[in-house]
Amino acid sequence: AQVVSGWDLARWQPKPAQRAVPAGAVYWFEAGTLDAEALARLATEGLPGADAARRAEGFNNVLIAAWPR
């Protein structure tokens, strides 16, 4: 993880520092059965607990794809 912060122009103060996965990181998951609805929610909503302002900046965005064997 890397630590990211920034400047909040609306409040004129620094944003809290938080750990983030670098852009372009790839994770591989193997599962016997997949819940298509849960994957669709993950793709549209991101991981739980995401700050809406940070999501607007591009944080907590995921791309889910099948890898052919």
All heavy atoms as TSV, in Angstrom:
chain	resi	resn	atom	element	x	y	z
A	1	ALA	N	N	0.835	-1.189	0.000
A	1	ALA	CA	C	0.000	0.000	0.000
A	1	ALA	C	C	0.875	1.247	0.000
A	1	ALA	O	O	2.024	1.214	0.431
A	1	ALA	CB	C	-0.908	0.003	1.220
A	2	GLN	N	N	0.311	2.311	-0.494
A	2	GLN	CA	C	0.978	3.609	-0.429
A	2	GLN	C	C	0.068	4.577	0.315
A	2	GLN	O	O	-1.136	4.364	0.386
A	2	GLN	CB	C	1.310	4.125	-1.818
A	2	GLN	CG	C	0.098	4.364	-2.699
A	2	GLN	CD	C	0.485	4.704	-4.128
A	2	GLN	OE1	O	1.473	4.214	-4.631
A	2	GLN	NE2	N	-0.306	5.545	-4.759
A	3	VAL	N	N	0.639	5.601	0.893
A	3	VAL	CA	C	-0.132	6.581	1.636
A	3	VAL	C	C	-0.446	7.752	0.718
A	3	VAL	O	O	0.437	8.279	0.041
A	3	VAL	CB	C	0.630	7.058	2.889
A	3	VAL	CG1	C	-0.159	8.116	3.630
A	3	VAL	CG2	C	0.912	5.870	3.801
A	4	VAL	N	N	-1.733	8.133	0.674
A	4	VAL	CA	C	-2.162	9.259	-0.151
A	4	VAL	C	C	-2.909	10.265	0.724
A	4	VAL	O	O	-3.501	9.916	1.732
A	4	VAL	CB	C	-3.058	8.812	-1.321
A	4	VAL	CG1	C	-2.277	7.964	-2.300
A	4	VAL	CG2	C	-4.267	8.068	-0.828
A	5	SER	N	N	-2.866	11.503	0.329
A	5	SER	CA	C	-3.576	12.570	1.019
A	5	SER	C	C	-4.037	13.558	-0.040
A	5	SER	O	O	-4.321	13.173	-1.157
A	5	SER	CB	C	-2.673	13.232	2.059
A	5	SER	OG	O	-3.402	14.208	2.768
A	6	GLY	N	N	-4.092	14.781	0.283
A	6	GLY	CA	C	-4.498	15.804	-0.670
A	6	GLY	C	C	-4.970	17.031	0.074
A	6	GLY	O	O	-4.827	17.149	1.290
A	7	TRP	N	N	-5.561	17.938	-0.673
A	7	TRP	CA	C	-6.047	19.182	-0.090
A	7	TRP	C	C	-7.534	19.304	-0.355
A	7	TRP	O	O	-7.985	19.163	-1.486
A	7	TRP	CB	C	-5.294	20.366	-0.672
A	7	TRP	CG	C	-5.586	21.636	0.041
A	7	TRP	CD1	C	-6.436	22.615	-0.360
A	7	TRP	CD2	C	-5.060	22.052	1.287
A	7	TRP	NE1	N	-6.465	23.624	0.557
A	7	TRP	CE2	C	-5.623	23.302	1.589
A	7	TRP	CE3	C	-4.171	21.495	2.197
A	7	TRP	CZ2	C	-5.325	24.008	2.743
A	7	TRP	CZ3	C	-3.870	22.197	3.338
A	7	TRP	CH2	C	-4.431	23.436	3.612
A	8	ASP	N	N	-8.304	19.552	0.678
A	8	ASP	CA	C	-9.750	19.736	0.573
A	8	ASP	C	C	-10.018	21.218	0.337
A	8	ASP	O	O	-9.902	22.038	1.245
A	8	ASP	CB	C	-10.420	19.258	1.859
A	8	ASP	CG	C	-11.922	19.251	1.770
A	8	ASP	OD1	O	-12.486	19.991	0.934
A	8	ASP	OD2	O	-12.553	18.503	2.538
A	9	LEU	N	N	-10.372	21.566	-0.901
A	9	LEU	CA	C	-10.594	22.973	-1.235
A	9	LEU	C	C	-11.854	23.534	-0.581
A	9	LEU	O	O	-11.911	24.720	-0.254
A	9	LEU	CB	C	-10.693	23.141	-2.754
A	9	LEU	CG	C	-9.392	22.889	-3.512
A	9	LEU	CD1	C	-9.645	22.923	-5.012
A	9	LEU	CD2	C	-8.344	23.901	-3.118
A	10	ALA	N	N	-12.876	22.704	-0.386
A	10	ALA	CA	C	-14.117	23.181	0.218
A	10	ALA	C	C	-13.912	23.559	1.683
A	10	ALA	O	O	-14.473	24.544	2.156
A	10	ALA	CB	C	-15.199	22.111	0.101
A	11	ARG	N	N	-13.103	22.784	2.406
A	11	ARG	CA	C	-12.865	23.039	3.837
A	11	ARG	C	C	-11.548	23.764	4.089
A	11	ARG	O	O	-11.240	24.121	5.212
A	11	ARG	CB	C	-12.886	21.720	4.596
A	11	ARG	CG	C	-14.230	21.049	4.565
A	11	ARG	CD	C	-14.220	19.801	5.452
A	11	ARG	NE	N	-15.518	19.157	5.419
A	11	ARG	CZ	C	-15.790	18.062	4.725
A	11	ARG	NH1	N	-14.851	17.478	4.016
A	11	ARG	NH2	N	-16.990	17.528	4.751
A	12	TRP	N	N	-10.744	23.919	3.023
A	12	TRP	CA	C	-9.447	24.580	3.111
A	12	TRP	C	C	-8.568	23.969	4.189
A	12	TRP	O	O	-8.025	24.627	5.073
A	12	TRP	CB	C	-9.614	26.086	3.319
A	12	TRP	CG	C	-8.417	26.857	2.857
A	12	TRP	CD1	C	-7.518	27.505	3.649
A	12	TRP	CD2	C	-7.977	27.030	1.522
A	12	TRP	NE1	N	-6.547	28.078	2.883
A	12	TRP	CE2	C	-6.802	27.801	1.561
A	12	TRP	CE3	C	-8.439	26.610	0.286
A	12	TRP	CZ2	C	-6.102	28.156	0.426
A	12	TRP	CZ3	C	-7.737	26.982	-0.838
A	12	TRP	CH2	C	-6.589	27.732	-0.752
A	13	GLN	N	N	-8.425	22.640	4.088
A	13	GLN	CA	C	-7.595	21.895	5.030
A	13	GLN	C	C	-7.092	20.630	4.356
A	13	GLN	O	O	-7.655	20.206	3.349
A	13	GLN	CB	C	-8.387	21.536	6.287
A	13	GLN	CG	C	-9.532	20.573	6.033
A	13	GLN	CD	C	-10.354	20.328	7.279
A	13	GLN	OE1	O	-10.275	21.068	8.243
A	13	GLN	NE2	N	-11.157	19.288	7.249
A	14	PRO	N	N	-6.041	20.027	4.900
A	14	PRO	CA	C	-5.553	18.789	4.298
A	14	PRO	C	C	-6.555	17.649	4.485
A	14	PRO	O	O	-7.274	17.600	5.482
A	14	PRO	CB	C	-4.260	18.491	5.048
A	14	PRO	CG	C	-4.114	19.518	6.089
A	14	PRO	CD	C	-5.239	20.478	6.012
A	15	LYS	N	N	-6.606	16.768	3.509
A	15	LYS	CA	C	-7.432	15.568	3.637
A	15	LYS	C	C	-6.676	14.573	4.507
A	15	LYS	O	O	-5.441	14.567	4.521
A	15	LYS	CB	C	-7.678	14.938	2.267
A	15	LYS	CG	C	-8.554	15.779	1.380
A	15	LYS	CD	C	-8.756	15.094	0.049
A	15	LYS	CE	C	-9.602	15.962	-0.858
A	15	LYS	NZ	N	-9.781	15.351	-2.172
A	16	PRO	N	N	-7.410	13.721	5.211
A	16	PRO	CA	C	-6.719	12.719	6.027
A	16	PRO	C	C	-5.902	11.772	5.141
A	16	PRO	O	O	-6.336	11.391	4.063
A	16	PRO	CB	C	-7.847	11.958	6.719
A	16	PRO	CG	C	-9.092	12.714	6.454
A	16	PRO	CD	C	-8.848	13.632	5.312
A	17	ALA	N	N	-4.725	11.415	5.618
A	17	ALA	CA	C	-3.906	10.438	4.907
A	17	ALA	C	C	-4.534	9.060	5.063
A	17	ALA	O	O	-5.083	8.728	6.115
A	17	ALA	CB	C	-2.485	10.439	5.455
A	18	GLN	N	N	-4.485	8.283	3.995
A	18	GLN	CA	C	-5.003	6.923	4.075
A	18	GLN	C	C	-4.181	6.021	3.176
A	18	GLN	O	O	-3.546	6.465	2.226
A	18	GLN	CB	C	-6.474	6.868	3.703
A	18	GLN	CG	C	-6.776	7.201	2.260
A	18	GLN	CD	C	-8.266	7.224	1.994
A	18	GLN	OE1	O	-8.839	8.298	1.955
A	18	GLN	NE2	N	-8.864	6.088	1.808
A	19	ARG	N	N	-4.189	4.742	3.525
A	19	ARG	CA	C	-3.453	3.769	2.735
A	19	ARG	C	C	-4.283	3.392	1.524
A	19	ARG	O	O	-5.497	3.268	1.609
A	19	ARG	CB	C	-3.153	2.552	3.582
A	19	ARG	CG	C	-2.198	2.865	4.720
A	19	ARG	CD	C	-1.984	1.716	5.619
A	19	ARG	NE	N	-1.551	0.561	4.842
A	19	ARG	CZ	C	-1.241	-0.599	5.357
A	19	ARG	NH1	N	-1.307	-0.770	6.642
A	19	ARG	NH2	N	-0.869	-1.595	4.601
A	20	ALA	N	N	-3.625	3.218	0.386
A	20	ALA	CA	C	-4.317	2.871	-0.847
A	20	ALA	C	C	-3.470	1.903	-1.662
A	20	ALA	O	O	-2.243	1.917	-1.587
A	20	ALA	CB	C	-4.596	4.128	-1.665
A	21	VAL	N	N	-4.150	1.080	-2.422
A	21	VAL	CA	C	-3.465	0.180	-3.347
A	21	VAL	C	C	-3.077	1.003	-4.572
A	21	VAL	O	O	-3.891	1.773	-5.087
A	21	VAL	CB	C	-4.402	-0.980	-3.745
A	21	VAL	CG1	C	-3.761	-1.855	-4.795
A	21	VAL	CG2	C	-4.789	-1.787	-2.521
A	22	PRO	N	N	-1.857	0.874	-5.057
A	22	PRO	CA	C	-1.448	1.656	-6.234
A	22	PRO	C	C	-2.315	1.354	-7.455
A	22	PRO	O	O	-2.801	0.234	-7.634
A	22	PRO	CB	C	-0.005	1.209	-6.471
A	22	PRO	CG	C	0.447	0.612	-5.180
A	22	PRO	CD	C	-0.775	0.055	-4.533
A	23	ALA	N	N	-2.500	2.351	-8.291
A	23	ALA	CA	C	-3.258	2.172	-9.526
A	23	ALA	C	C	-2.609	1.088	-10.377
A	23	ALA	O	O	-1.385	0.988	-10.439
A	23	ALA	CB	C	-3.308	3.484	-10.296
A	24	GLY	N	N	-3.423	0.274	-10.995
A	24	GLY	CA	C	-2.922	-0.786	-11.851
A	24	GLY	C	C	-2.667	-2.092	-11.139
A	24	GLY	O	O	-2.241	-3.057	-11.769
A	25	ALA	N	N	-2.905	-2.136	-9.833
A	25	ALA	CA	C	-2.708	-3.387	-9.106
A	25	ALA	C	C	-3.709	-4.431	-9.599
A	25	ALA	O	O	-4.848	-4.116	-9.906
A	25	ALA	CB	C	-2.874	-3.160	-7.607
A	26	VAL	N	N	-3.262	-5.663	-9.676
A	26	VAL	CA	C	-4.105	-6.753	-10.164
A	26	VAL	C	C	-4.190	-7.817	-9.084
A	26	VAL	O	O	-3.182	-8.225	-8.517
A	26	VAL	CB	C	-3.526	-7.366	-11.463
A	26	VAL	CG1	C	-4.351	-8.554	-11.912
A	26	VAL	CG2	C	-3.441	-6.311	-12.549
A	27	TYR	N	N	-5.397	-8.263	-8.822
A	27	TYR	CA	C	-5.632	-9.340	-7.867
A	27	TYR	C	C	-6.310	-10.489	-8.588
A	27	TYR	O	O	-7.173	-10.277	-9.436
A	27	TYR	CB	C	-6.527	-8.869	-6.712
A	27	TYR	CG	C	-5.855	-7.872	-5.812
A	27	TYR	CD1	C	-5.930	-6.511	-6.074
A	27	TYR	CD2	C	-5.122	-8.289	-4.717
A	27	TYR	CE1	C	-5.308	-5.588	-5.259
A	27	TYR	CE2	C	-4.489	-7.378	-3.893
A	27	TYR	CZ	C	-4.590	-6.031	-4.173
A	27	TYR	OH	O	-3.969	-5.130	-3.367
A	28	TRP	N	N	-5.941	-11.692	-8.244
A	28	TRP	CA	C	-6.485	-12.896	-8.855
A	28	TRP	C	C	-7.227	-13.672	-7.772
A	28	TRP	O	O	-6.663	-13.977	-6.726
A	28	TRP	CB	C	-5.339	-13.737	-9.401
A	28	TRP	CG	C	-5.748	-15.040	-9.971
A	28	TRP	CD1	C	-6.032	-16.197	-9.274
A	28	TRP	CD2	C	-5.943	-15.348	-11.333
A	28	TRP	NE1	N	-6.368	-17.178	-10.136
A	28	TRP	CE2	C	-6.321	-16.697	-11.422
A	28	TRP	CE3	C	-5.825	-14.621	-12.503
A	28	TRP	CZ2	C	-6.587	-17.326	-12.611
A	28	TRP	CZ3	C	-6.071	-15.255	-13.697
A	28	TRP	CH2	C	-6.452	-16.576	-13.735
A	29	PHE	N	N	-8.495	-13.959	-8.023
A	29	PHE	CA	C	-9.293	-14.740	-7.086
A	29	PHE	C	C	-9.819	-15.976	-7.800
A	29	PHE	O	O	-10.254	-15.887	-8.947
A	29	PHE	CB	C	-10.497	-13.932	-6.569
A	29	PHE	CG	C	-10.097	-12.714	-5.792
A	29	PHE	CD1	C	-10.056	-11.474	-6.400
A	29	PHE	CD2	C	-9.762	-12.812	-4.461
A	29	PHE	CE1	C	-9.679	-10.349	-5.701
A	29	PHE	CE2	C	-9.394	-11.691	-3.743
A	29	PHE	CZ	C	-9.350	-10.458	-4.360
A	30	GLU	N	N	-9.781	-17.086	-7.118
A	30	GLU	CA	C	-10.387	-18.297	-7.653
A	30	GLU	C	C	-11.549	-18.660	-6.737
A	30	GLU	O	O	-11.415	-18.649	-5.528
A	30	GLU	CB	C	-9.386	-19.438	-7.705
A	30	GLU	CG	C	-8.342	-19.251	-8.773
A	30	GLU	CD	C	-7.542	-20.513	-9.023
A	30	GLU	OE1	O	-8.105	-21.615	-8.842
A	30	GLU	OE2	O	-6.382	-20.383	-9.384
A	31	ALA	N	N	-12.661	-18.976	-7.360
A	31	ALA	CA	C	-13.843	-19.342	-6.574
A	31	ALA	C	C	-14.595	-20.436	-7.314
A	31	ALA	O	O	-14.700	-20.410	-8.541
A	31	ALA	CB	C	-14.747	-18.131	-6.379
A	32	GLY	N	N	-15.114	-21.372	-6.554
A	32	GLY	CA	C	-15.890	-22.449	-7.158
A	32	GLY	C	C	-17.210	-21.951	-7.710
A	32	GLY	O	O	-17.609	-22.265	-8.816
A	33	THR	N	N	-17.892	-21.143	-6.925
A	33	THR	CA	C	-19.151	-20.553	-7.375
A	33	THR	C	C	-19.085	-19.055	-7.129
A	33	THR	O	O	-18.572	-18.599	-6.119
A	33	THR	CB	C	-20.356	-21.140	-6.615
A	33	THR	OG1	O	-20.171	-20.906	-5.221
A	33	THR	CG2	C	-20.478	-22.638	-6.867
A	34	LEU	N	N	-19.590	-18.297	-8.060
A	34	LEU	CA	C	-19.573	-16.844	-7.947
A	34	LEU	C	C	-20.991	-16.315	-7.877
A	34	LEU	O	O	-21.871	-16.787	-8.578
A	34	LEU	CB	C	-18.868	-16.232	-9.155
A	34	LEU	CG	C	-17.400	-16.603	-9.321
A	34	LEU	CD1	C	-16.866	-16.037	-10.617
A	34	LEU	CD2	C	-16.590	-16.081	-8.157
A	35	ASP	N	N	-21.198	-15.355	-7.032
A	35	ASP	CA	C	-22.491	-14.686	-6.916
A	35	ASP	C	C	-22.472	-13.485	-7.854
A	35	ASP	O	O	-21.832	-12.469	-7.569
A	35	ASP	CB	C	-22.715	-14.265	-5.463
A	35	ASP	CG	C	-24.039	-13.572	-5.244
A	35	ASP	OD1	O	-24.802	-13.397	-6.215
A	35	ASP	OD2	O	-24.310	-13.194	-4.094
A	36	ALA	N	N	-23.143	-13.597	-8.983
A	36	ALA	CA	C	-23.122	-12.542	-9.997
A	36	ALA	C	C	-23.656	-11.222	-9.450
A	36	ALA	O	O	-23.146	-10.150	-9.792
A	36	ALA	CB	C	-23.919	-12.973	-11.215
A	37	GLU	N	N	-24.675	-11.275	-8.594
A	37	GLU	CA	C	-25.226	-10.039	-8.031
A	37	GLU	C	C	-24.220	-9.343	-7.119
A	37	GLU	O	O	-24.091	-8.120	-7.142
A	37	GLU	CB	C	-26.513	-10.341	-7.274
A	37	GLU	CG	C	-27.661	-10.750	-8.177
A	37	GLU	CD	C	-28.918	-11.066	-7.385
A	37	GLU	OE1	O	-29.027	-10.617	-6.221
A	37	GLU	OE2	O	-29.779	-11.757	-7.939
A	38	ALA	N	N	-23.503	-10.122	-6.326
A	38	ALA	CA	C	-22.496	-9.534	-5.433
A	38	ALA	C	C	-21.369	-8.903	-6.240
A	38	ALA	O	O	-20.878	-7.826	-5.897
A	38	ALA	CB	C	-21.946	-10.596	-4.486
A	39	LEU	N	N	-20.952	-9.549	-7.324
A	39	LEU	CA	C	-19.903	-8.975	-8.168
A	39	LEU	C	C	-20.385	-7.698	-8.843
A	39	LEU	O	O	-19.631	-6.731	-8.966
A	39	LEU	CB	C	-19.451	-9.988	-9.213
A	39	LEU	CG	C	-18.646	-11.172	-8.677
A	39	LEU	CD1	C	-18.380	-12.172	-9.791
A	39	LEU	CD2	C	-17.362	-10.717	-8.037
A	40	ALA	N	N	-21.629	-7.663	-9.261
A	40	ALA	CA	C	-22.183	-6.459	-9.881
A	40	ALA	C	C	-22.219	-5.313	-8.877
A	40	ALA	O	O	-21.889	-4.166	-9.211
A	40	ALA	CB	C	-23.578	-6.738	-10.431
A	41	ARG	N	N	-22.599	-5.599	-7.627
A	41	ARG	CA	C	-22.599	-4.561	-6.579
A	41	ARG	C	C	-21.188	-4.057	-6.316
A	41	ARG	O	O	-20.968	-2.860	-6.152
A	41	ARG	CB	C	-23.211	-5.103	-5.291
A	41	ARG	CG	C	-24.707	-5.091	-5.266
A	41	ARG	CD	C	-25.264	-5.315	-3.860
A	41	ARG	NE	N	-24.666	-6.443	-3.164
A	41	ARG	CZ	C	-25.066	-7.713	-3.272
A	41	ARG	NH1	N	-26.071	-8.015	-4.066
A	41	ARG	NH2	N	-24.477	-8.665	-2.599
A	42	LEU	N	N	-20.224	-4.973	-6.287
A	42	LEU	CA	C	-18.836	-4.575	-6.062
A	42	LEU	C	C	-18.359	-3.658	-7.174
A	42	LEU	O	O	-17.700	-2.645	-6.927
A	42	LEU	CB	C	-17.935	-5.803	-5.967
A	42	LEU	CG	C	-16.445	-5.532	-5.803
A	42	LEU	CD1	C	-16.168	-4.776	-4.512
A	42	LEU	CD2	C	-15.672	-6.816	-5.855
A	43	ALA	N	N	-18.714	-3.969	-8.407
A	43	ALA	CA	C	-18.274	-3.154	-9.541
A	43	ALA	C	C	-18.914	-1.766	-9.529
A	43	ALA	O	O	-18.288	-0.784	-9.918
A	43	ALA	CB	C	-18.589	-3.865	-10.850
A	44	THR	N	N	-20.169	-1.665	-9.076
A	44	THR	CA	C	-20.850	-0.369	-9.089
A	44	THR	C	C	-20.640	0.431	-7.808
A	44	THR	O	O	-20.557	1.656	-7.851
A	44	THR	CB	C	-22.361	-0.531	-9.327
A	44	THR	OG1	O	-22.907	-1.384	-8.320
A	44	THR	CG2	C	-22.632	-1.110	-10.698
A	45	GLU	N	N	-20.540	-0.244	-6.669
A	45	GLU	CA	C	-20.456	0.442	-5.373
A	45	GLU	C	C	-19.062	0.446	-4.773
A	45	GLU	O	O	-18.799	1.212	-3.851
A	45	GLU	CB	C	-21.425	-0.208	-4.385
A	45	GLU	CG	C	-22.872	-0.171	-4.828
A	45	GLU	CD	C	-23.782	-1.010	-3.954
A	45	GLU	OE1	O	-23.339	-1.433	-2.858
A	45	GLU	OE2	O	-24.919	-1.255	-4.362
A	46	GLY	N	N	-18.180	-0.423	-5.230
A	46	GLY	CA	C	-16.853	-0.542	-4.634
A	46	GLY	C	C	-16.911	-1.319	-3.333
A	46	GLY	O	O	-17.931	-1.907	-2.985
A	47	LEU	N	N	-15.828	-1.299	-2.611
A	47	LEU	CA	C	-15.766	-2.006	-1.333
A	47	LEU	C	C	-16.546	-1.249	-0.271
A	47	LEU	O	O	-16.687	-0.020	-0.345
A	47	LEU	CB	C	-14.311	-2.172	-0.904
A	47	LEU	CG	C	-13.456	-3.037	-1.832
A	47	LEU	CD1	C	-11.997	-2.921	-1.456
A	47	LEU	CD2	C	-13.916	-4.480	-1.782
A	48	PRO	N	N	-17.031	-1.944	0.740
A	48	PRO	CA	C	-17.796	-1.271	1.803
A	48	PRO	C	C	-16.937	-0.238	2.539
A	48	PRO	O	O	-15.734	-0.379	2.659
A	48	PRO	CB	C	-18.178	-2.405	2.753
A	48	PRO	CG	C	-17.984	-3.654	1.991
A	48	PRO	CD	C	-16.961	-3.381	0.937
A	49	GLY	N	N	-17.597	0.800	3.024
A	49	GLY	CA	C	-16.926	1.809	3.834
A	49	GLY	C	C	-16.225	2.893	3.046
A	49	GLY	O	O	-15.451	3.656	3.604
A	50	ALA	N	N	-16.487	2.977	1.757
A	50	ALA	CA	C	-15.806	3.981	0.938
A	50	ALA	C	C	-16.419	5.359	1.158
A	50	ALA	O	O	-17.626	5.508	1.240
A	50	ALA	CB	C	-15.902	3.601	-0.531
A	51	ASP	N	N	-15.574	6.344	1.255
A	51	ASP	CA	C	-15.999	7.733	1.386
A	51	ASP	C	C	-16.476	8.209	0.013
A	51	ASP	O	O	-15.767	8.064	-0.989
A	51	ASP	CB	C	-14.808	8.552	1.869
A	51	ASP	CG	C	-15.102	10.025	2.021
A	51	ASP	OD1	O	-16.270	10.430	1.837
A	51	ASP	OD2	O	-14.169	10.771	2.335
A	52	ALA	N	N	-17.665	8.784	-0.076
A	52	ALA	CA	C	-18.240	9.207	-1.358
A	52	ALA	C	C	-17.359	10.235	-2.059
A	52	ALA	O	O	-17.208	10.198	-3.283
A	52	ALA	CB	C	-19.641	9.771	-1.135
A	53	ALA	N	N	-16.749	11.137	-1.306
A	53	ALA	CA	C	-15.880	12.145	-1.923
A	53	ALA	C	C	-14.642	11.488	-2.526
A	53	ALA	O	O	-14.206	11.858	-3.619
A	53	ALA	CB	C	-15.472	13.185	-0.887
A	54	ARG	N	N	-14.083	10.517	-1.843
A	54	ARG	CA	C	-12.910	9.816	-2.376
A	54	ARG	C	C	-13.287	8.979	-3.593
A	54	ARG	O	O	-12.520	8.863	-4.534
A	54	ARG	CB	C	-12.275	8.927	-1.313
A	54	ARG	CG	C	-11.558	9.688	-0.231
A	54	ARG	CD	C	-10.279	10.291	-0.746
A	54	ARG	NE	N	-9.428	10.670	0.354
A	54	ARG	CZ	C	-8.228	11.156	0.203
A	54	ARG	NH1	N	-7.725	11.320	-0.983
A	54	ARG	NH2	N	-7.512	11.490	1.240
A	55	ARG	N	N	-14.483	8.373	-3.585
A	55	ARG	CA	C	-14.924	7.603	-4.757
A	55	ARG	C	C	-15.032	8.510	-5.975
A	55	ARG	O	O	-14.694	8.117	-7.075
A	55	ARG	CB	C	-16.268	6.918	-4.501
A	55	ARG	CG	C	-16.114	5.591	-3.796
A	55	ARG	CD	C	-17.368	4.752	-3.797
A	55	ARG	NE	N	-17.968	4.467	-5.069
A	55	ARG	CZ	C	-17.569	3.507	-5.913
A	55	ARG	NH1	N	-16.539	2.764	-5.621
A	55	ARG	NH2	N	-18.214	3.301	-7.041
A	56	ALA	N	N	-15.468	9.748	-5.781
A	56	ALA	CA	C	-15.568	10.689	-6.893
A	56	ALA	C	C	-14.186	11.012	-7.465
A	56	ALA	O	O	-14.071	11.366	-8.637
A	56	ALA	CB	C	-16.263	11.968	-6.439
A	57	GLU	N	N	-13.146	10.875	-6.661
A	57	GLU	CA	C	-11.773	11.109	-7.106
A	57	GLU	C	C	-11.179	9.881	-7.783
A	57	GLU	O	O	-10.061	9.938	-8.276
A	57	GLU	CB	C	-10.896	11.498	-5.917
A	57	GLU	CG	C	-11.303	12.789	-5.263
A	57	GLU	CD	C	-10.573	13.028	-3.960
A	57	GLU	OE1	O	-9.807	12.143	-3.502
A	57	GLU	OE2	O	-10.764	14.107	-3.387
A	58	GLY	N	N	-11.899	8.755	-7.756
A	58	GLY	CA	C	-11.397	7.546	-8.399
A	58	GLY	C	C	-10.966	6.462	-7.443
A	58	GLY	O	O	-10.555	5.384	-7.869
A	59	PHE	N	N	-11.044	6.703	-6.154
A	59	PHE	CA	C	-10.689	5.681	-5.182
A	59	PHE	C	C	-11.780	4.614	-5.135
A	59	PHE	O	O	-12.949	4.894	-5.363
A	59	PHE	CB	C	-10.532	6.283	-3.776
A	59	PHE	CG	C	-9.269	7.076	-3.612
A	59	PHE	CD1	C	-9.212	8.385	-4.027
A	59	PHE	CD2	C	-8.146	6.502	-3.055
A	59	PHE	CE1	C	-8.063	9.128	-3.885
A	59	PHE	CE2	C	-6.986	7.230	-2.903
A	59	PHE	CZ	C	-6.944	8.550	-3.321
A	60	ASN	N	N	-11.381	3.391	-4.815
A	60	ASN	CA	C	-12.304	2.283	-4.596
A	60	ASN	C	C	-13.036	1.883	-5.874
A	60	ASN	O	O	-14.146	1.388	-5.826
A	60	ASN	CB	C	-13.302	2.623	-3.482
A	60	ASN	CG	C	-13.885	1.371	-2.857
A	60	ASN	OD1	O	-13.408	0.277	-3.090
A	60	ASN	ND2	N	-14.910	1.528	-2.068
A	61	ASN	N	N	-12.435	2.106	-7.009
A	61	ASN	CA	C	-13.007	1.650	-8.268
A	61	ASN	C	C	-12.378	0.317	-8.640
A	61	ASN	O	O	-11.167	0.130	-8.472
A	61	ASN	CB	C	-12.765	2.654	-9.390
A	61	ASN	CG	C	-13.557	3.917	-9.195
A	61	ASN	OD1	O	-14.674	3.874	-8.712
A	61	ASN	ND2	N	-12.979	5.040	-9.558
A	62	VAL	N	N	-13.182	-0.602	-9.119
A	62	VAL	CA	C	-12.685	-1.919	-9.496
A	62	VAL	C	C	-13.197	-2.294	-10.873
A	62	VAL	O	O	-14.241	-1.817	-11.316
A	62	VAL	CB	C	-13.103	-3.004	-8.473
A	62	VAL	CG1	C	-12.536	-2.726	-7.109
A	62	VAL	CG2	C	-14.605	-3.125	-8.396
A	63	LEU	N	N	-12.458	-3.148	-11.530
A	63	LEU	CA	C	-12.870	-3.737	-12.787
A	63	LEU	C	C	-12.809	-5.245	-12.588
A	63	LEU	O	O	-11.783	-5.780	-12.177
A	63	LEU	CB	C	-11.947	-3.327	-13.933
A	63	LEU	CG	C	-12.187	-4.035	-15.253
A	63	LEU	CD1	C	-13.536	-3.598	-15.836
A	63	LEU	CD2	C	-11.073	-3.758	-16.225
A	64	ILE	N	N	-13.909	-5.902	-12.839
A	64	ILE	CA	C	-13.985	-7.347	-12.648
A	64	ILE	C	C	-14.087	-7.995	-14.013
A	64	ILE	O	O	-14.899	-7.584	-14.847
A	64	ILE	CB	C	-15.207	-7.724	-11.787
A	64	ILE	CG1	C	-15.100	-7.027	-10.432
A	64	ILE	CG2	C	-15.323	-9.220	-11.635
A	64	ILE	CD1	C	-16.325	-7.113	-9.598
A	65	ALA	N	N	-13.263	-8.999	-14.243
A	65	ALA	CA	C	-13.278	-9.692	-15.528
A	65	ALA	C	C	-12.985	-11.171	-15.315
A	65	ALA	O	O	-12.307	-11.551	-14.364
A	65	ALA	CB	C	-12.243	-9.091	-16.467
A	66	ALA	N	N	-13.503	-11.969	-16.205
A	66	ALA	CA	C	-13.227	-13.413	-16.169
A	66	ALA	C	C	-11.950	-13.677	-16.955
A	66	ALA	O	O	-11.699	-13.058	-17.987
A	66	ALA	CB	C	-14.379	-14.180	-16.768
A	67	TRP	N	N	-11.152	-14.585	-16.460
A	67	TRP	CA	C	-9.928	-14.976	-17.149
A	67	TRP	C	C	-10.129	-16.377	-17.689
A	67	TRP	O	O	-10.353	-17.311	-16.936
A	67	TRP	CB	C	-8.764	-14.947	-16.169
A	67	TRP	CG	C	-7.452	-15.196	-16.823
A	67	TRP	CD1	C	-6.834	-16.392	-16.978
A	67	TRP	CD2	C	-6.610	-14.223	-17.420
A	67	TRP	NE1	N	-5.660	-16.238	-17.627
A	67	TRP	CE2	C	-5.481	-14.899	-17.927
A	67	TRP	CE3	C	-6.693	-12.850	-17.589
A	67	TRP	CZ2	C	-4.452	-14.238	-18.578
A	67	TRP	CZ3	C	-5.665	-12.213	-18.229
A	67	TRP	CH2	C	-4.562	-12.901	-18.718
A	68	PRO	N	N	-10.067	-16.540	-19.002
A	68	PRO	CA	C	-10.290	-17.879	-19.559
A	68	PRO	C	C	-9.159	-18.825	-19.203
A	68	PRO	O	O	-8.010	-18.436	-19.129
A	68	PRO	CB	C	-10.350	-17.631	-21.061
A	68	PRO	CG	C	-9.637	-16.346	-21.279
A	68	PRO	CD	C	-9.790	-15.550	-20.026
A	69	ARG	N	N	-9.522	-20.058	-18.983
A	69	ARG	CA	C	-8.501	-21.056	-18.646
A	69	ARG	C	C	-7.998	-21.749	-19.873
A	69	ARG	O	O	-8.574	-21.945	-20.828
A	69	ARG	CB	C	-9.095	-22.088	-17.701
A	69	ARG	CG	C	-9.295	-21.478	-16.343
A	69	ARG	CD	C	-9.726	-22.541	-15.382
A	69	ARG	NE	N	-9.727	-21.964	-14.071
A	69	ARG	CZ	C	-9.244	-22.559	-13.025
A	69	ARG	NH1	N	-8.749	-23.754	-13.113
A	69	ARG	NH2	N	-9.267	-21.984	-11.873
